[in-house]
Amino acid sequence: MELPPLAAYIHIPWCVRKCPYCDFNSHAAGPELPEDAYIAALLADLECELDQVQGRRLTSIFFGGGTPSLFSAEVLGRILDGLEQRVGFADGIEITLEANPGTFEQTKFRDYRSLGINRLSIGVQSFQAAKLKALGRIHDGDEAIRAADMARAAGFDNFNLDLMHGLPEQSLDDALSDLRIAIAQQPTHLSWYQLTVEPNTEFWSKPPKLPEDETLWDIQEAGQALLAGHGYGQYETSAYAQPGRQARHNLNYWTFGDFLGLGAGAHGKSTRPDGQIRRNWKTRLPRDYLDPAKRFRAGDKRLQQNELPFEFLMNVLRLTDGVPTLLFTQRTGLPLDLLAEARRKAEARGLLASDPERLVATAKGQLFLNDLLQLFLP
């Protein structure tokens, strides 16, 4: 079985403060961040993951969080050096850093760029003061615009703006205004997704007043048309890009590639030469991750054969163009016939395209993706 491409995800779990909608593994930073201790833990974590590499080089690296731009370039450079020395980088590697307006300055951006970080993902969420306040963000709209300007000035010709819709008391005009301002910054990529209220968040215990379903539908339709009209093609459920600027790191997830998960709460996926596919995850709390006795794999699970179809399709069907049918066997080692009965049911319900060469959801299937995936559960 041919091994899939290999990427690395590095989790930096601290933020200036915790946003009320956020269910990611993020924690309010204290007066001093334990940068040196955390990088040492990341490098030790990497040493324990090297058996997953199997001679491959990294095709992409993603620093996520939390707010990775709270860390200095010098410290992030140490983990990049460690990855390059221990694993190696493929030609043209994509290296992305998540950053939030208000957590960096121009010099810091230039330093990140000098490390070889060649893509930014800037967490804007909205440009409107009332909406940013409701979301608990620390920046204002002007700072968000300056962040895009600073990215370009620092030499980043590839950056994403992260934007939400369906915000508390948001109208169609509000949502389209945010999109127009974002488009005016000329990002190469836009992540545009609906706010959802998740358990274990402040919004879950104190729900805000969100737009009605009819308004949400109008926002989705009008926003997609606006993005398409400005050359941003939708290639995934909530991802839009200029031609050739799709996020390669995320495409690796969505095509069932492998990835090392490094850092507190990080998840990884590995494929072994014998076809065995495993998922693992790290201890969640930063203080435990810094403790050598508790730090590394909090869990490790081998995916059983009957679980693989759902696991594979849960990712690839997010892509608007789907994937070639051959990829199923290449990534799972299983025969395509295994999907035949569920495919027939999905096609009969108008959820999956009747295309023998591709696995791709119809427009209806994209809207009712959970219903489609249920057909492939073991």
CORHURA-V650414 format. One record per residue. N is the residue number from 1. RES is the residue in three letters. OMEGA is omega as a letter, one per 20 degrees, with the letter a starting at -180 (999 if undefined). D_LAST is the distance of its C-alpha to the last C-alpha in Angstrom with 2 decimals. Layout:
# CORHURA-V650414
[[N,RES,OMEGA,D_LAST] [N,RES,OMEGA,D_LAST]]
This chain:
# CORHURA-V650414
[[1,MET,r,22.81] [2,GLU,a,24.68] [3,LEU,r,24.17] [4,PRO,r,23.56] [5,PRO,a,26.27] [6,LEU,r,26.92] [7,ALA,r,27.93] [8,ALA,r,29.03] [9,TYR,a,28.57] [10,ILE,a,31.37] [11,HIS,r,31.29] [12,ILE,a,34.65] [13,PRO,a,34.03] [14,TRP,r,37.37] [15,CYS,r,38.63] [16,VAL,r,42.06] [17,ARG,a,40.49] [18,LYS,r,37.12] [19,CYS,a,36.41] [20,PRO,a,35.45] [21,TYR,a,32.31] [22,CYS,r,30.97] [23,ASP,r,27.88] [24,PHE,r,28.01] [25,ASN,a,29.26] [26,SER,a,32.90] [27,HIS,r,36.01] [28,ALA,a,39.56] [29,ALA,r,41.82] [30,GLY,a,44.90] [31,PRO,r,48.34] [32,GLU,r,47.47] [33,LEU,r,44.24] [34,PRO,a,43.65] [35,GLU,a,43.29] [36,ASP,a,44.62] [37,ALA,a,42.65] [38,TYR,r,39.39] [39,ILE,r,39.93] [40,ALA,r,40.82] [41,ALA,r,37.56] [42,LEU,a,35.61] [43,LEU,r,37.42] [44,ALA,r,36.77] [45,ASP,r,33.06] [46,LEU,r,33.16] [47,GLU,a,34.78] [48,CYS,a,31.86] [49,GLU,a,29.40] [50,LEU,r,31.44] [51,ASP,r,29.46] [52,GLN,a,26.69] [53,VAL,r,29.23] [54,GLN,r,29.53] [55,GLY,a,32.61] [56,ARG,r,31.27] [57,ARG,a,33.27] [58,LEU,r,32.08] [59,THR,r,31.68] [60,SER,r,31.60] [61,ILE,r,32.24] [62,PHE,r,31.61] [63,PHE,a,33.56] [64,GLY,a,31.79] [65,GLY,j,32.45] [66,GLY,a,34.22] [67,THR,a,37.17] [68,PRO,a,37.69] [69,SER,r,41.02] [70,LEU,a,42.47] [71,PHE,r,42.68] [72,SER,r,45.62] [73,ALA,a,45.44] [74,GLU,a,47.02] [75,VAL,r,44.24] [76,LEU,r,41.43] [77,GLY,r,43.37] [78,ARG,r,43.04] [79,ILE,r,39.25] [80,LEU,r,39.44] [81,ASP,r,42.01] [82,GLY,r,39.84] [83,LEU,a,36.86] [84,GLU,a,39.17] [85,GLN,a,40.89] [86,ARG,a,37.89] [87,VAL,a,35.33] [88,GLY,a,37.30] [89,PHE,r,36.93] [90,ALA,r,36.12] [91,ASP,r,38.79] [92,GLY,a,38.52] [93,ILE,r,36.13] [94,GLU,r,35.18] [95,ILE,a,35.92] [96,THR,r,35.21] [97,LEU,r,36.62] [98,GLU,r,35.75] [99,ALA,r,39.01] [100,ASN,r,40.19] [101,PRO,a,43.57] [102,GLY,a,46.07] [103,THR,a,44.79] [104,PHE,r,46.58] [105,GLU,a,49.80] [106,GLN,a,50.94] [107,THR,a,51.87] [108,LYS,r,48.46] [109,PHE,r,46.79] [110,ARG,r,49.15] [111,ASP,r,48.43] [112,TYR,a,44.66] [113,ARG,a,45.33] [114,SER,r,47.63] [115,LEU,a,44.86] [116,GLY,r,42.91] [117,ILE,a,40.59] [118,ASN,r,40.48] [119,ARG,r,38.24] [120,LEU,r,38.32] [121,SER,a,35.94] [122,ILE,a,38.21] [123,GLY,a,36.89] [124,VAL,a,39.08] [125,GLN,r,36.94] [126,SER,r,40.04] [127,PHE,a,43.71] [128,GLN,a,44.99] [129,ALA,a,46.66] [130,ALA,a,45.45] [131,LYS,r,41.81] [132,LEU,r,42.05] [133,LYS,r,43.70] [134,ALA,a,41.00] [135,LEU,r,38.35] [136,GLY,a,40.44] [137,ARG,a,41.08] [138,ILE,a,44.14] [139,HIS,r,45.27] [140,ASP,a,46.91] [141,GLY,r,46.62] [142,ASP,r,49.54] [143,GLU,r,48.02] [144,ALA,r,44.83] [145,ILE,r,46.97] [146,ARG,r,48.98] [147,ALA,r,45.85] [148,ALA,r,45.12] [149,ASP,a,48.79] [150,MET,r,48.78] [151,ALA,r,45.70] [152,ARG,a,47.54] [153,ALA,a,50.81] [154,ALA,r,49.16] [155,GLY,r,48.01] [156,PHE,r,44.40] [157,ASP,a,43.96] [158,ASN,r,40.18] [159,PHE,a,38.96] [160,ASN,r,36.38] [161,LEU,a,37.16] [162,ASP,a,34.52] [163,LEU,r,35.11] [164,MET,r,33.61] [165,HIS,a,34.06] [166,GLY,a,33.66] [167,LEU,a,35.96] [168,PRO,r,37.91] [169,GLU,a,40.28] [170,GLN,r,39.72] [171,SER,r,41.09] [172,LEU,a,40.31] [173,ASP,r,43.57] [174,ASP,a,42.67] [175,ALA,a,39.35] [176,LEU,r,41.02] [177,SER,r,43.90] [178,ASP,a,41.60] [179,LEU,a,40.02] [180,ARG,r,43.48] [181,ILE,r,44.77] [182,ALA,a,41.77] [183,ILE,a,42.27] [184,ALA,r,45.97] [185,GLN,r,45.22] [186,GLN,r,43.89] [187,PRO,r,40.76] [188,THR,a,38.90] [189,HIS,r,35.56] [190,LEU,r,34.56] [191,SER,a,31.51] [192,TRP,a,31.77] [193,TYR,a,29.25] [194,GLN,r,29.31] [195,LEU,r,30.07] [196,THR,a,27.43] [197,VAL,a,28.33] [198,GLU,r,26.08] [199,PRO,r,26.21] [200,ASN,r,28.63] [201,THR,r,30.99] [202,GLU,r,34.45] [203,PHE,r,33.48] [204,TRP,a,30.93] [205,SER,r,33.76] [206,LYS,a,36.35] [207,PRO,r,34.69] [208,PRO,r,36.84] [209,LYS,a,37.63] [210,LEU,a,35.30] [211,PRO,r,35.92] [212,GLU,a,34.95] [213,ASP,a,32.02] [214,GLU,r,34.57] [215,THR,r,36.17] [216,LEU,r,32.91] [217,TRP,r,32.16] [218,ASP,r,35.72] [219,ILE,a,35.47] [220,GLN,a,32.31] [221,GLU,a,33.87] [222,ALA,r,37.31] [223,GLY,r,36.14] [224,GLN,r,34.05] [225,ALA,r,37.09] [226,LEU,r,39.41] [227,LEU,r,37.41] [228,ALA,a,37.12] [229,GLY,r,40.85] [230,HIS,r,41.62] [231,GLY,r,39.64] [232,TYR,a,36.46] [233,GLY,r,33.58] [234,GLN,r,30.19] [235,TYR,r,27.68] [236,GLU,a,24.89] [237,THR,a,24.06] [238,SER,a,27.02] [239,ALA,a,28.83] [240,TYR,a,31.99] [241,ALA,r,34.22] [242,GLN,a,37.41] [243,PRO,r,37.11] [244,GLY,a,36.02] [245,ARG,r,35.46] [246,GLN,r,31.69] [247,ALA,a,30.60] [248,ARG,r,29.73] [249,HIS,a,28.20] [250,ASN,r,25.71] [251,LEU,r,25.05] [252,ASN,r,24.06] [253,TYR,a,21.32] [254,TRP,r,20.17] [255,THR,r,20.19] [256,PHE,r,18.11] [257,GLY,r,21.33] [258,ASP,r,22.24] [259,PHE,r,24.36] [260,LEU,r,26.41] [261,GLY,a,26.26] [262,LEU,r,29.73] [263,GLY,a,31.17] [264,ALA,r,30.57] [265,GLY,a,26.99] [266,ALA,r,26.03] [267,HIS,r,22.56] [268,GLY,r,22.21] [269,LYS,a,19.89] [270,SER,r,21.03] [271,THR,a,20.40] [272,ARG,r,22.32] [273,PRO,r,24.25] [274,ASP,r,22.25] [275,GLY,r,19.06] [276,GLN,r,17.74] [277,ILE,a,16.44] [278,ARG,r,17.20] [279,ARG,r,17.65] [280,ASN,r,20.71] [281,TRP,a,22.70] [282,LYS,r,26.35] [283,THR,a,28.28] [284,ARG,a,28.75] [285,LEU,a,32.37] [286,PRO,a,35.03] [287,ARG,r,37.36] [288,ASP,r,34.80] [289,TYR,r,33.99] [290,LEU,r,37.73] [291,ASP,a,37.91] [292,PRO,a,37.50] [293,ALA,a,36.23] [294,LYS,b,33.27] [295,ARG,b,32.78] [296,PHE,a,29.97] [297,ARG,r,26.38] [298,ALA,r,25.34] [299,GLY,a,21.85] [300,ASP,a,20.09] [301,LYS,r,16.48] [302,ARG,r,15.15] [303,LEU,r,11.81] [304,GLN,a,9.92] [305,GLN,a,9.25] [306,ASN,r,5.51] [307,GLU,a,5.97] [308,LEU,r,8.77] [309,PRO,r,8.14] [310,PHE,a,7.46] [311,GLU,a,10.23] [312,PHE,a,12.42] [313,LEU,r,12.36] [314,MET,r,12.85] [315,ASN,a,16.09] [316,VAL,a,17.38] [317,LEU,r,17.09] [318,ARG,a,19.51] [319,LEU,a,22.09] [320,THR,r,24.21] [321,ASP,a,24.71] [322,GLY,a,21.22] [323,VAL,r,21.26] [324,PRO,a,22.16] [325,THR,a,19.43] [326,LEU,a,20.80] [327,LEU,r,19.70] [328,PHE,r,16.03] [329,THR,r,17.30] [330,GLN,a,19.98] [331,ARG,a,17.86] [332,THR,a,14.88] [333,GLY,a,16.74] [334,LEU,r,14.21] [335,PRO,a,15.55] [336,LEU,r,15.30] [337,ASP,a,14.87] [338,LEU,a,11.19] [339,LEU,a,11.01] [340,ALA,a,13.66] [341,GLU,a,12.38] [342,ALA,r,10.59] [343,ARG,r,13.77] [344,ARG,r,16.00] [345,LYS,a,14.76] [346,ALA,r,15.12] [347,GLU,a,18.48] [348,ALA,r,19.66] [349,ARG,r,19.24] [350,GLY,a,21.14] [351,LEU,a,18.56] [352,LEU,a,18.22] [353,ALA,r,21.38] [354,SER,a,22.10] [355,ASP,a,23.06] [356,PRO,a,22.28] [357,GLU,a,23.52] [358,ARG,r,21.54] [359,LEU,a,18.28] [360,VAL,r,19.86] [361,ALA,r,19.41] [362,THR,r,22.31] [363,ALA,r,24.63] [364,LYS,r,22.92] [365,GLY,r,19.48] [366,GLN,a,21.05] [367,LEU,a,22.32] [368,PHE,a,19.10] [369,LEU,r,16.73] [370,ASN,r,14.53] [371,ASP,r,14.26] [372,LEU,a,13.46] [373,LEU,a,10.65] [374,GLN,r,9.04] [375,LEU,a,8.72] [376,PHE,r,6.43] [377,LEU,r,3.83] [378,PRO,999,0.00]]
